[in-house]
């Protein structure tokens, strides 16, 4: 597949440690013995970096490749995770409305809109959407830390239960790890590139 030179590099956004080590793909190498905040955010950054690595160097055709019976694409994963970032950090944790792009979707008519509409977006649009969501999430998490990892989201479940910042960070690691497994398989089918 052809490289799209307009795809931006992953911005350096490592946790605030005195020395951050990046691996050969430019991902944060999670430190072995730090506090809970830095452990969680380092692993989340590693997972975000993995997604960037799996999608890098592909033009629109590559981001739209499907494998076997699945309708999942790398572009769809990027757009879905942009939505996930905004949902958990903006809508749930901050209690704010989602950005306009997401509010304008008729989710009842198109429940998988972020997955299916990704094929209409350029690689630059997809990466920018995702990276903007990630940047906002990082800022939200950092600001939310003033009340510690036990800080509760403004919005919660209909029964009143609310998620802690800790829970949201762990959930985000799980969400990325799951989709990075999908991304591994899709990328290998595109050009034979494999993970570690």
DRENFI-864115 format. One line per 2 residues: number of its first residue (from 1); their letters; for each residue x, y, z of N, C-alpha, C. Coordinates in nm, 3 decimals. Layout:
% residues N
NUM	a	X,Y,Z,X,Y,Z,X,Y,Z  ...
This chain:
% residues 196
1	xx	0.084,-0.119,0.000,0.000,0.000,0.000,0.088,0.125,0.000  0.036,0.228,-0.055,0.112,0.352,-0.066,0.108,0.430,0.064
3	xx	0.221,0.491,0.097,0.227,0.573,0.217,0.159,0.707,0.189  0.078,0.752,0.284,0.017,0.884,0.273,0.099,0.977,0.361
5	xx	0.178,1.063,0.298,0.271,1.148,0.372,0.200,1.250,0.459  0.067,1.266,0.444,-0.003,1.365,0.525,-0.043,1.310,0.661
7	xx	-0.023,1.184,0.686,-0.059,1.128,0.816,0.039,1.180,0.920  -0.011,1.247,1.023,0.081,1.305,1.122,0.142,1.198,1.211
9	xx	0.259,1.228,1.262,0.324,1.140,1.357,0.250,1.145,1.490  0.266,1.042,1.569,0.204,1.039,1.701,0.270,1.145,1.788
11	xx	0.192,1.239,1.843,0.253,1.342,1.926,0.313,1.282,2.052  0.424,1.336,2.094,0.485,1.290,2.218,0.394,1.331,2.332
13	xx	0.343,1.233,2.402,0.252,1.264,2.513,0.272,1.164,2.624  0.394,1.143,2.656,0.425,1.047,2.761,0.385,1.105,2.897
15	xx	0.361,1.019,2.992,0.333,1.067,3.128,0.448,1.153,3.179  0.419,1.236,3.275,0.517,1.330,3.327,0.618,1.258,3.416
17	xx	0.711,1.191,3.355,0.818,1.125,3.428,0.949,1.194,3.395  1.046,1.181,3.483,1.174,1.247,3.458,1.243,1.187,3.336
19	xx	1.223,1.058,3.313,1.284,0.994,3.197,1.184,0.899,3.135  1.142,0.930,3.013,1.049,0.845,2.941,1.126,0.770,2.834
21	xx	1.108,0.640,2.831,1.176,0.558,2.732,1.075,0.518,2.626  1.111,0.539,2.500,1.027,0.500,2.388,1.087,0.377,2.321
23	xx	1.001,0.288,2.274,1.051,0.170,2.204,1.078,0.202,2.058  1.116,0.102,1.980,1.154,0.126,1.841,1.039,0.175,1.754
25	xx	0.914,0.158,1.799,0.798,0.210,1.725,0.754,0.348,1.777  0.827,0.402,1.873,0.794,0.533,1.928,0.688,0.530,2.036
27	xx	0.659,0.411,2.088,0.560,0.399,2.195,0.626,0.416,2.332  0.548,0.466,2.427,0.595,0.475,2.565,0.620,0.334,2.616
29	xx	0.739,0.312,2.671,0.772,0.184,2.733,0.734,0.196,2.881  0.623,0.132,2.923,0.577,0.153,3.061,0.685,0.119,3.164
31	xx	0.712,0.212,3.256,0.813,0.188,3.358,0.771,0.075,3.452  0.869,0.010,3.511,0.844,-0.109,3.592,0.802,-0.080,3.735
33	xx	0.841,0.033,3.790,0.812,0.058,3.931,0.783,0.206,3.955  0.661,0.247,3.921,0.617,0.384,3.946,0.480,0.378,4.012
35	xx	0.426,0.494,4.045,0.297,0.497,4.113,0.184,0.455,4.018  0.064,0.441,4.075,-0.050,0.390,4.000,-0.086,0.479,3.881
37	xx	-0.087,0.611,3.900,-0.121,0.703,3.792,-0.028,0.684,3.672  0.102,0.684,3.698,0.198,0.671,3.588,0.195,0.531,3.526
39	xx	0.165,0.430,3.605,0.152,0.295,3.549,0.033,0.290,3.453  -0.082,0.339,3.497,-0.202,0.334,3.413,-0.186,0.419,3.287
41	xx	-0.139,0.543,3.303,-0.129,0.629,3.186,-0.019,0.582,3.090  0.087,0.523,3.142,0.192,0.469,3.055,0.139,0.353,2.971
43	xx	0.063,0.265,3.034,0.008,0.153,2.957,-0.096,0.200,2.856  -0.175,0.302,2.891,-0.270,0.356,2.795,-0.196,0.420,2.678
45	xx	-0.090,0.495,2.705,-0.011,0.555,2.598,0.054,0.448,2.510  0.098,0.339,2.571,0.155,0.229,2.493,0.050,0.173,2.397
47	xx	-0.073,0.155,2.445,-0.179,0.102,2.359,-0.216,0.201,2.250  -0.224,0.329,2.283,-0.251,0.431,2.180,-0.140,0.430,2.075
49	xx	-0.017,0.420,2.120,0.096,0.415,2.029,0.092,0.292,1.939  0.044,0.182,1.992,0.033,0.060,1.912,-0.068,0.079,1.800
51	xx	-0.182,0.140,1.829,-0.280,0.164,1.724,-0.221,0.254,1.616  -0.152,0.360,1.657,-0.090,0.449,1.560,0.008,0.372,1.472
53	xx	0.089,0.287,1.532,0.186,0.207,1.459,0.117,0.117,1.357  0.008,0.053,1.398,-0.061,-0.041,1.310,-0.127,0.029,1.191
55	xx	-0.162,0.156,1.207,-0.231,0.230,1.100,-0.137,0.317,1.017  -0.016,0.338,1.064,0.076,0.428,0.997,0.121,0.374,0.862
57	xx	0.146,0.470,0.772,0.201,0.436,0.642,0.099,0.384,0.543  -0.028,0.391,0.576,-0.132,0.340,0.487,-0.211,0.454,0.424
59	xx	-0.243,0.438,0.298,-0.333,0.530,0.230,-0.476,0.484,0.258  -0.573,0.553,0.202,-0.714,0.521,0.227,-0.747,0.376,0.195
61	xx	-0.692,0.324,0.086,-0.722,0.184,0.049,-0.682,0.088,0.160  -0.567,0.110,0.220,-0.521,0.024,0.328,-0.608,0.035,0.452
63	xx	-0.650,0.157,0.484,-0.734,0.178,0.603,-0.874,0.121,0.585  -0.911,0.085,0.460,-1.043,0.030,0.433,-1.044,-0.120,0.406
65	xx	-0.930,-0.187,0.422,-0.923,-0.331,0.399,-1.001,-0.405,0.506  -1.076,-0.507,0.463,-1.151,-0.595,0.554,-1.089,-0.735,0.545
67	xx	-1.099,-0.809,0.654,-1.043,-0.943,0.659,-1.154,-1.044,0.684  -1.155,-1.149,0.604,-1.252,-1.258,0.618,-1.394,-1.202,0.617
69	xx	-1.479,-1.251,0.708,-1.619,-1.209,0.709,-1.642,-1.079,0.786  -1.539,-1.029,0.852,-1.554,-0.909,0.934,-1.569,-0.783,0.848
71	xx	-1.648,-0.689,0.897,-1.661,-0.559,0.831,-1.565,-0.457,0.893  -1.487,-0.500,0.990,-1.396,-0.411,1.062,-1.280,-0.368,0.973
73	xx	-1.242,-0.240,0.982,-1.127,-0.186,0.911,-1.040,-0.107,1.008  -0.917,-0.080,0.968,-0.831,0.003,1.052,-0.887,0.144,1.064
75	xx	-0.941,0.197,0.954,-1.004,0.329,0.960,-1.123,0.329,1.056  -1.202,0.222,1.052,-1.315,0.210,1.144,-1.270,0.203,1.289
77	xx	-1.160,0.133,1.314,-1.107,0.124,1.450,-1.063,0.263,1.498  -0.993,0.338,1.412,-0.951,0.473,1.450,-1.071,0.561,1.487
79	xx	-1.174,0.556,1.402,-1.291,0.642,1.426,-1.368,0.596,1.549  -1.380,0.464,1.566,-1.448,0.411,1.684,-1.375,0.454,1.811
81	xx	-1.242,0.444,1.812,-1.169,0.480,1.933,-1.168,0.630,1.957  -1.183,0.709,1.852,-1.202,0.854,1.873,-1.334,0.876,1.947
83	xx	-1.439,0.803,1.906,-1.567,0.813,1.975,-1.555,0.766,2.120  -1.487,0.654,2.141,-1.471,0.598,2.276,-1.399,0.699,2.367
85	xx	-1.293,0.760,2.316,-1.220,0.861,2.394,-1.315,0.973,2.437  -1.392,1.026,2.341,-1.483,1.137,2.373,-1.596,1.092,2.465
87	xx	-1.646,0.972,2.443,-1.756,0.922,2.527,-1.714,0.914,2.674  -1.597,0.851,2.699,-1.559,0.829,2.838,-1.504,0.954,2.906
89	xx	-1.425,1.032,2.837,-1.363,1.147,2.903,-1.448,1.273,2.896  -1.513,1.298,2.783,-1.594,1.420,2.769,-1.734,1.400,2.823
91	xx	-1.804,1.300,2.769,-1.945,1.281,2.804,-1.963,1.225,2.944  -1.890,1.121,2.978,-1.911,1.057,3.109,-1.834,1.130,3.221
93	xx	-1.701,1.142,3.207,-1.623,1.198,3.317,-1.653,1.345,3.341  -1.652,1.424,3.234,-1.678,1.568,3.250,-1.827,1.601,3.254
95	xx	-1.911,1.513,3.202,-2.054,1.540,3.198,-2.092,1.641,3.092  -2.008,1.657,2.990,-2.034,1.753,2.884,-2.092,1.684,2.761
97	xx	-2.149,1.764,2.672,-2.197,1.709,2.546,-2.081,1.663,2.460  -2.106,1.560,2.380,-2.006,1.514,2.284,-1.984,1.624,2.181
99	xx	-1.866,1.626,2.116,-1.844,1.721,2.007,-1.952,1.708,1.899  -1.971,1.814,1.823,-2.081,1.822,1.725,-2.087,1.704,1.631
101	xx	-1.972,1.658,1.583,-1.969,1.544,1.490,-2.051,1.427,1.542  -2.034,1.396,1.669,-2.101,1.280,1.728,-2.246,1.309,1.764
103	xx	-2.276,1.433,1.799,-2.414,1.469,1.835,-2.507,1.469,1.715  -2.453,1.492,1.596,-2.535,1.503,1.475,-2.574,1.368,1.415
105	xx	-2.520,1.260,1.467,-2.547,1.127,1.413,-2.680,1.075,1.467  -2.760,1.015,1.380,-2.882,0.946,1.422,-2.842,0.804,1.459
107	xx	-2.805,0.785,1.586,-2.752,0.657,1.632,-2.857,0.547,1.628  -2.985,0.582,1.638,-3.090,0.480,1.627,-3.097,0.425,1.485
109	xx	-3.080,0.512,1.386,-3.084,0.468,1.247,-2.952,0.403,1.205  -2.841,0.452,1.262,-2.708,0.402,1.223,-2.624,0.374,1.348
111	xx	-2.652,0.263,1.419,-2.580,0.235,1.544,-2.430,0.209,1.527  -2.388,0.174,1.406,-2.246,0.149,1.378,-2.185,0.258,1.291
113	xx	-2.238,0.379,1.300,-2.199,0.487,1.211,-2.048,0.511,1.211  -1.986,0.513,1.328,-1.843,0.544,1.330,-1.762,0.440,1.254
115	xx	-1.808,0.316,1.256,-1.738,0.209,1.183,-1.761,0.222,1.032  -1.885,0.242,0.992,-1.918,0.240,0.849,-1.881,0.370,0.777
117	xx	-1.888,0.482,0.847,-1.860,0.610,0.781,-1.711,0.637,0.764  -1.626,0.559,0.831,-1.482,0.582,0.823,-1.429,0.570,0.681
119	xx	-1.495,0.490,0.599,-1.448,0.472,0.461,-1.462,0.601,0.378  -1.543,0.695,0.426,-1.562,0.822,0.356,-1.459,0.927,0.396
121	xx	-1.380,0.896,0.498,-1.282,0.993,0.552,-1.143,0.963,0.497  -1.066,1.067,0.477,-0.927,1.051,0.433,-0.843,1.004,0.553
123	xx	-0.725,0.946,0.525,-0.637,0.910,0.636,-0.608,1.028,0.729  -0.584,1.145,0.671,-0.556,1.262,0.754,-0.675,1.297,0.842
125	xx	-0.796,1.292,0.787,-0.916,1.322,0.867,-0.931,1.223,0.981  -0.908,1.095,0.954,-0.922,0.993,1.058,-0.819,1.011,1.169
127	xx	-0.692,1.031,1.129,-0.587,1.048,1.229,-0.607,1.175,1.309  -0.649,1.282,1.243,-0.671,1.408,1.313,-0.786,1.396,1.412
129	xx	-0.895,1.333,1.370,-1.010,1.312,1.460,-0.967,1.233,1.582  -0.895,1.124,1.559,-0.851,1.039,1.670,-0.751,1.113,1.759
131	xx	-0.652,1.177,1.700,-0.551,1.244,1.781,-0.609,1.363,1.859  -0.704,1.435,1.801,-0.769,1.543,1.876,-0.844,1.488,1.997
133	xx	-0.912,1.374,1.977,-0.984,1.311,2.089,-0.887,1.265,2.196  -0.774,1.206,2.155,-0.673,1.160,2.250,-0.615,1.278,2.328
135	xx	-0.584,1.385,2.259,-0.529,1.504,2.326,-0.626,1.557,2.430  -0.754,1.565,2.394,-0.854,1.613,2.490,-0.866,1.518,2.608
137	xx	-0.862,1.387,2.583,-0.871,1.289,2.691,-0.754,1.300,2.787  -0.634,1.319,2.732,-0.515,1.334,2.818,-0.531,1.454,2.910
139	xx	-0.575,1.566,2.853,-0.594,1.687,2.934,-0.700,1.666,3.041  -0.810,1.600,3.001,-0.919,1.575,3.096,-0.871,1.487,3.211
141	xx	-0.799,1.380,3.178,-0.750,1.289,3.282,-0.653,1.362,3.375  -0.563,1.439,3.318,-0.465,1.512,3.400,-0.535,1.611,3.492
143	xx	-0.631,1.684,3.440,-0.705,1.780,3.523,-0.790,1.709,3.628  -0.845,1.593,3.591,-0.927,1.518,3.685,-0.848,1.458,3.799
145	xx	-0.718,1.448,3.781,-0.634,1.387,3.882,-0.622,1.471,4.008  -0.663,1.597,4.002,-0.655,1.680,4.122,-0.733,1.619,4.237
147	xx	-0.835,1.539,4.205,-0.912,1.469,4.309,-0.869,1.324,4.323  -0.760,1.287,4.258,-0.708,1.150,4.267,-0.780,1.054,4.174
149	xx	-0.728,0.933,4.167,-0.786,0.832,4.079,-0.924,0.786,4.124  -0.961,0.821,4.247,-1.095,0.788,4.297,-1.199,0.890,4.251
151	xx	-1.157,0.998,4.183,-1.251,1.100,4.134,-1.360,1.032,4.051  -1.484,1.072,4.073,-1.597,1.009,4.004,-1.641,1.091,3.884
153	xx	-1.685,1.019,3.783,-1.740,1.083,3.663,-1.865,1.160,3.700  -1.893,1.268,3.628,-2.014,1.347,3.651,-2.137,1.266,3.613
155	xx	-2.129,1.196,3.500,-2.241,1.112,3.456,-2.213,0.966,3.490  -2.319,0.894,3.512,-2.304,0.752,3.543,-2.413,0.670,3.479
157	xx	-2.432,0.551,3.532,-2.536,0.460,3.482,-2.673,0.511,3.527  -2.780,0.464,3.463,-2.915,0.508,3.503,-2.946,0.482,3.651
159	xx	-2.880,0.382,3.711,-2.906,0.353,3.853,-2.828,0.443,3.947  -2.752,0.539,3.890,-2.680,0.634,3.973,-2.534,0.600,3.998
161	xx	-2.492,0.478,3.968,-2.351,0.443,3.988,-2.263,0.520,3.890  -2.150,0.569,3.943,-2.057,0.646,3.860,-1.920,0.580,3.860
163	xx	-1.849,0.599,3.751,-1.717,0.538,3.734,-1.608,0.629,3.791  -1.507,0.567,3.848,-1.391,0.645,3.894,-1.298,0.669,3.775
165	xx	-1.212,0.768,3.789,-1.111,0.793,3.687,-1.025,0.669,3.669  -0.994,0.600,3.776,-0.917,0.476,3.770,-0.986,0.375,3.680
167	xx	-1.116,0.353,3.700,-1.193,0.257,3.621,-1.190,0.295,3.473  -1.207,0.424,3.445,-1.208,0.470,3.305,-1.072,0.444,3.240
169	xx	-0.963,0.473,3.309,-0.831,0.448,3.252,-0.810,0.299,3.225  -0.849,0.214,3.319,-0.833,0.069,3.298,-0.922,0.023,3.183
171	xx	-1.043,0.074,3.177,-1.133,0.038,3.067,-1.074,0.080,2.933  -1.014,0.199,2.927,-0.954,0.244,2.802,-0.839,0.154,2.759
173	xx	-0.758,0.110,2.853,-0.649,0.016,2.821,-0.709,-0.112,2.762  -0.814,-0.162,2.824,-0.881,-0.285,2.775,-0.939,-0.263,2.636
175	xx	-1.002,-0.149,2.615,-1.065,-0.119,2.485,-0.960,-0.113,2.374  -0.850,-0.044,2.400,-0.743,-0.038,2.300,-0.680,-0.175,2.277
177	xx	-0.652,-0.248,2.384,-0.586,-0.378,2.369,-0.671,-0.471,2.283  -0.801,-0.470,2.304,-0.891,-0.555,2.225,-0.883,-0.518,2.077
179	xx	-0.894,-0.389,2.048,-0.894,-0.347,1.908,-0.754,-0.353,1.846  -0.651,-0.342,1.927,-0.516,-0.359,1.872,-0.493,-0.503,1.827
181	xx	-0.559,-0.598,1.891,-0.553,-0.736,1.843,-0.617,-0.748,1.705  -0.730,-0.681,1.688,-0.793,-0.678,1.555,-0.700,-0.611,1.455
183	xx	-0.640,-0.498,1.497,-0.551,-0.423,1.408,-0.431,-0.507,1.364  -0.377,-0.588,1.454,-0.266,-0.677,1.419,-0.302,-0.766,1.301
185	xx	-0.419,-0.828,1.310,-0.462,-0.921,1.204,-0.489,-0.849,1.073  -0.555,-0.734,1.081,-0.586,-0.660,0.959,-0.458,-0.611,0.892
187	xx	-0.366,-0.556,0.971,-0.241,-0.503,0.913,-0.161,-0.616,0.848  -0.155,-0.731,0.912,-0.081,-0.842,0.854,-0.142,-0.884,0.721
189	xx	-0.274,-0.879,0.711,-0.341,-0.916,0.586,-0.313,-0.814,0.476  -0.289,-0.690,0.514,-0.264,-0.584,0.415,-0.128,-0.598,0.351
191	xx	-0.023,-0.605,0.433,0.112,-0.603,0.376,0.210,-0.696,0.444  0.157,-0.787,0.527,0.245,-0.884,0.593,0.315,-0.831,0.717
193	xx	0.294,-0.703,0.750,0.358,-0.646,0.870,0.300,-0.710,0.995  0.385,-0.756,1.081,0.339,-0.821,1.204,0.383,-0.741,1.325
195	xx	0.332,-0.780,1.438,0.368,-0.713,1.563,0.503,-0.759,1.613  0.515,-0.771,1.742,0.644,-0.806,1.801,0.661,-0.956,1.804
